């Protein structure tokens, strides 16, 4: 496996309205080796019972459309067929099914209240689509330090006041694809999270700790500054090319974290953080031409996958 991934959810259940989830699929080993791992970051405001049904529908439908696509088993037999094609086709199916579901259930979502990220990891490749105001941060090695950029990839074409209905905008009309650079990380999060953790904090925590431990450290830090605001995140680490000793150290830290998963038992993490974290310096926010190695934006509608 060329990646490690972990989710972060904090204060999500304290709100009477809306629903917020960070979901990472757990396919069997055969399917993951063939087709990778899906993840979803969802934050929808509205009537709690209704939007919970919407998020559950998205999660279950995407899993079905993608992993049960028979073409996954034909990748080495059909010339030109790629996982990117299958992922995009699954998003097209999901888009139609979701609009039909909303109409059938008489659920109306406001575009300004709907934030969704759907992504796929396979080896050191990343494919994702974003609807709404979620953030996608690439943290990459630059000489002897790390830098961070905010990948602006909102696929929502509707105005903020629009209501999503059967005739409304496409949820997932574009996909960002590419290879994650070596020794780099991605952080997908809701809009509010970077308002409470600085770029320097994000770089320091994510690059110095394994994803699972980094997620718990971020939760510990965020819980000290705000106990009500909901925070969501998914951390991805590209482990391609890491030495065996580095991978072993990551695994040891994650095992220790699993045994002390409560924030009240984060002594290991805090000690480890004090030992490992060093000032990272100021972040250079200059952007470069490509979002990440091989990055490109594709529109499903132009390919005839969405009508």
Buried (B, 14 or more C-beta within 10 A) or exposed (E): BBBBBBBBBBBBEEBEEBBBBBBBBEBEEEBBEBBBBBBBBBBBBBBBEBBBBBBBBBBEBBBBBBBEBEBBEEBEEEEEBBBBBBBBBBBBBBBBBBBEBBEEEEBBBBBBBBBBBBBBBBBBBBBBBBBBBBBBBBBBBEEEEBBBBBBEBBBBEBEEEBEBEEEBBBBBBBBBBBBBBBBBBBBBBBEBBBEBBEBBBBBBBBBBBBBBBBBBBBBBBBEEEBEEBBBBBBBBBBBBEBEEEEBEEBEEBBEBBEEBEEBEEBEBBEEBBEEEBEEBEEBEEEEEEEBBBEBEEBBBEEEEBBE
